[in-house]
Amino acid sequence: MNPNHQDVRRGIALSVGASALFALLSAYATLLAPLTGLDIFAWRIIWTAPGALLLVAVRKRLPILRQLLCRMMTEPKLGAVMIVSAALLGVQQWLFLWAPLHGRMLEVSLGYFLLPLVMVLVGRFYYHERLDALQWLAVACAAVGVGHELWATGAFSWPTLIVALGYPPYFVLRRRIDQDSLAMFTVEVALLVPVAIAFVISGGSLQAVAGRAAMWGLLLPGLGALSTLALASYLKASRLLPLALFGILGYVEPVLLVFVSITLLRETLTSTQLATYVPIWFSVALAALHSVRLIRFAPD
């Protein structure tokens, strides 16, 4: 059944709102000095866990969550895959908060621009999906940007590669597990909590936070609330929107990340970087056009 116009409008607002919140998180991290990226990652996990559980309860997914946990106990292979999935997610969450503190957010945003195109290639060669001419043209444009970056620097920066090549295995694992998305995310966060607590204790951030009421009473809970609200909006939008339109709106986040990087984090785009970004942005526009055509000409 196709969503009605009201659902689509709500879904668009929620998706764009989620992208804005995720982009805002990159600037929010700079308010948490002197905490390091690893410290902020740990506190984000600790404060996101109760928010994720609250979402599960509000959306009446507790039975689904219990079922997933029981399966992990009785099926060691599923438990191992969930641990790997949590580890892959944890690396991405850490990088997203580390990058703005070290002037590397533009490199991360480039990874997010490349990610949908990498996923196109995963779909073609792993899932054997057919690509039409517009999709191949998008891939070709991205290849121009990739080629320039390799020519100019010899390699992509490691933050770009972690995003562009690290997320696809995570998505493939999630698709293979084929469980409720919110329940899986809650389990992933729960699996990361012991690691986060260990980082907090060993890294000394507990002492740094304890003496600053604004930090533990406002900024760190705000980090968890921001993460949870972004997640809730993202998951709700994914249920309200046609998949193709949801995919188009996924490009909003890296655009906003570039905007935040330049305006709030004071990073700059050099002419060399522009020669890499422009073909990739053009590729993104072609991919978005392809998705629009899918929606426009899809049967009712």
C-alpha positions in Angstrom: 0.0 0.0 0.0 1.4 3.4 -1.0 1.7 6.0 1.7 -0.7 8.9 1.6 0.4 12.5 1.0 0.2 13.4 4.7 2.5 10.5 5.6 5.0 11.5 2.8 5.1 15.1 4.1 5.6 13.9 7.7 8.3 11.5 6.5 10.2 14.1 4.5 10.1 16.5 7.6 11.3 13.7 9.9 14.1 12.5 7.5 15.4 16.1 6.9 15.2 16.7 10.7 17.1 13.5 11.4 19.8 14.5 8.9 20.1 18.0 10.5 20.4 16.4 14.0 23.1 14.0 12.9 25.0 16.9 11.3 24.5 19.0 14.4 26.1 16.2 16.5 29.4 16.8 14.7 29.4 20.4 15.9 28.0 19.5 19.3 31.1 17.4 20.0 33.2 20.5 20.1 31.2 21.7 23.1 32.4 18.7 25.2 36.1 19.8 25.5 38.4 18.6 27.0 36.9 15.2 26.3 38.5 13.3 23.5 36.7 11.7 20.6 36.9 8.3 22.4 35.5 9.8 25.6 32.6 11.4 23.8 31.9 8.2 21.9 31.8 6.3 25.2 29.4 8.8 26.9 27.2 8.8 23.8 26.8 5.1 23.9 26.1 5.2 27.7 23.4 7.9 27.3 21.9 6.5 24.0 21.2 3.1 25.6 18.4 4.3 27.9 17.0 6.3 25.0 16.9 3.3 22.7 15.2 1.2 25.4 12.6 3.9 25.9 12.0 3.9 22.1 11.5 0.2 22.2 9.0 0.5 25.0 7.1 3.4 23.4 6.8 1.6 20.1 5.8 -1.6 21.8 8.8 -3.6 20.5 9.7 -5.2 23.8 8.5 -8.7 22.8 10.5 -8.4 19.6 13.6 -7.4 21.6 13.1 -10.3 24.0 12.8 -12.7 21.1 16.0 -11.4 19.5 17.9 -11.7 22.8 16.6 -15.3 23.3 17.7 -16.2 19.8 21.2 -14.8 20.5 21.4 -17.1 23.6 20.3 -20.2 21.7 22.0 -19.5 18.4 25.7 -18.7 19.0 26.2 -17.8 15.3 23.6 -15.1 15.6 25.2 -13.8 18.8 28.6 -13.7 17.1 27.2 -11.8 14.1 25.5 -9.3 16.3 28.8 -8.7 18.1 30.5 -8.0 14.8 27.6 -5.7 13.8 27.9 -3.8 17.0 31.7 -3.4 16.5 31.3 -2.1 13.0 28.7 0.4 14.3 30.9 1.4 17.2 33.8 2.3 14.9 31.5 4.6 12.8 30.1 6.2 15.9 33.5 6.9 17.3 34.8 8.3 14.0 31.8 10.7 13.6 32.7 12.3 17.0 36.5 12.1 16.6 36.6 13.9 13.2 35.2 17.3 14.2 37.7 17.6 17.0 40.6 17.0 14.6 39.5 19.0 11.6 38.7 15.9 9.6 34.9 16.3 9.2 35.1 17.1 5.4 36.9 13.8 4.9 34.1 12.0 6.8 31.5 13.8 4.7 33.2 12.7 1.5 32.9 9.1 2.8 29.1 9.7 3.3 28.9 11.0 -0.3 30.7 7.9 -1.6 28.7 5.5 0.6 25.5 5.3 -1.5 27.6 4.8 -4.6 29.6 2.0 -3.0 26.2 0.5 -2.0 25.2 0.6 -5.7 28.2 -1.5 -6.5 27.5 -3.9 -3.6 24.0 -4.3 -5.0 25.4 -5.0 -8.5 28.2 -7.4 -7.6 27.1 -9.0 -4.3 23.3 -9.1 -4.7 23.5 -9.2 -8.6 21.0 -6.3 -9.0 20.7 -4.8 -12.5 21.9 -1.2 -13.0 20.4 1.0 -15.7 22.3 3.6 -17.8 21.7 6.5 -15.3 23.1 4.5 -12.4 26.2 3.5 -14.4 26.7 7.1 -15.4 26.5 8.0 -11.7 29.1 5.4 -10.9 31.3 6.7 -13.7 31.2 10.3 -12.4 32.1 9.1 -8.9 35.0 7.2 -10.5 36.3 10.5 -11.9 36.3 12.0 -8.4 37.9 8.8 -7.0 40.6 8.9 -9.7 41.4 12.5 -9.1 41.8 11.9 -5.4 44.1 8.9 -6.0 46.1 11.0 -8.5 46.4 14.0 -6.1 47.1 12.3 -2.8 48.0 8.7 -3.7 45.1 7.4 -1.6 41.9 8.4 0.1 42.2 9.5 3.7 41.5 6.8 6.2 38.4 8.6 7.6 36.9 8.6 4.1 37.7 4.9 3.6 36.3 3.8 7.0 32.9 5.4 6.2 32.7 4.4 2.5 34.0 0.8 3.0 33.1 0.2 6.6 29.3 0.8 6.4 28.5 -1.7 3.6 29.5 -4.8 5.6 27.4 -3.5 8.4 24.3 -3.1 6.2 24.9 -6.5 4.6 25.1 -8.1 8.0 21.9 -6.4 9.1 20.1 -7.5 5.9 21.3 -11.1 6.5 20.1 -11.1 10.1 16.7 -9.7 8.9 15.3 -8.6 12.3 13.4 -5.5 13.5 15.7 -2.5 12.9 15.1 -0.8 16.3 15.5 -4.0 18.3 18.8 -4.7 16.5 20.1 -1.2 17.2 19.1 -1.5 20.8 21.1 -4.7 21.1 24.1 -3.2 19.3 24.1 -0.3 21.7 23.7 -2.6 24.7 26.7 -4.7 23.5 28.8 -1.5 23.3 27.9 -0.3 26.8 30.5 -2.5 28.6 33.1 -1.3 26.2 32.0 2.3 26.7 32.1 2.0 30.5 35.6 0.6 30.3 36.7 3.5 28.2 35.2 6.0 30.6 36.9 4.4 33.6 40.3 3.9 31.9 40.4 7.1 30.0 39.9 9.3 33.1 36.9 11.2 31.7 34.8 10.2 34.7 36.9 12.4 36.9 36.9 15.2 34.4 33.1 15.1 34.1 32.4 14.7 37.8 33.7 18.2 38.6 31.6 19.9 36.0 27.9 20.0 36.7 27.1 21.5 33.3 28.8 18.6 31.6 27.2 15.6 33.4 23.9 17.4 34.1 23.3 19.0 30.7 25.8 18.5 27.9 26.2 14.7 28.1 22.5 13.9 28.6 21.9 16.3 25.7 24.3 14.2 23.6 22.2 11.1 24.3 18.9 12.9 23.8 20.1 14.3 20.4 21.3 10.9 19.3 18.0 9.3 20.4 15.8 11.9 18.8 17.8 11.7 15.5 17.4 7.9 15.6 13.7 8.1 16.3 13.1 10.5 13.4 15.2 8.5 11.1 13.4 5.2 11.8 10.0 6.8 11.7 10.8 8.4 8.3 11.9 5.0 7.0 8.4 3.6 7.7 6.5 6.5 6.2 8.4 7.1 2.9 8.7 5.1 -0.3 12.2 3.5 -0.2 13.4 5.4 -3.3 12.4 8.7 -1.8 14.0 7.8 1.5 17.2 7.0 -0.4 17.2 10.5 -2.0 16.8 12.2 1.4 19.8 10.2 2.6 22.0 12.6 0.6 20.8 15.5 2.8 23.1 14.5 5.7 26.5 14.7 3.9 25.4 18.0 2.3 24.7 19.3 5.8 28.0 17.9 7.1 29.9 19.9 4.5 27.9 23.0 5.5 28.6 22.4 9.2 32.3 21.7 8.5 32.8 25.0 6.6 30.6 27.3 8.7 30.8 26.0 12.3 34.0 23.9 12.3 35.9 26.4 10.1 37.3 23.8 7.8 38.1 24.9 4.2 37.6 23.3 0.8 40.8 23.6 -1.3 40.8 23.6 -5.1 42.2 20.1 -5.0 39.4 18.9 -2.8 36.8 20.6 -5.0 38.2 18.6 -8.0 37.4 15.5 -6.1 34.1 16.6 -4.6 32.4 18.1 -7.7 32.3 14.9 -9.8 31.1 13.0 -6.8 28.4 15.6 -6.1 27.3 15.3 -9.7 27.2 11.6 -9.3 25.0 12.0 -6.3 22.7 14.3 -8.3 22.4 11.6 -11.0 21.6 9.0 -8.3 18.9 11.2 -6.9 17.5 11.8 -10.4 17.3 8.0 -10.8 15.4 7.7 -7.6 13.0 10.4 -8.6 12.3 8.6 -11.8 11.7 5.4 -9.9 9.1 7.1 -7.8 7.5 9.0 -10.6 7.0 6.1 -12.9 6.4 3.4 -10.3 3.0 1.7 -10.7 0.3 2.7 -8.2 
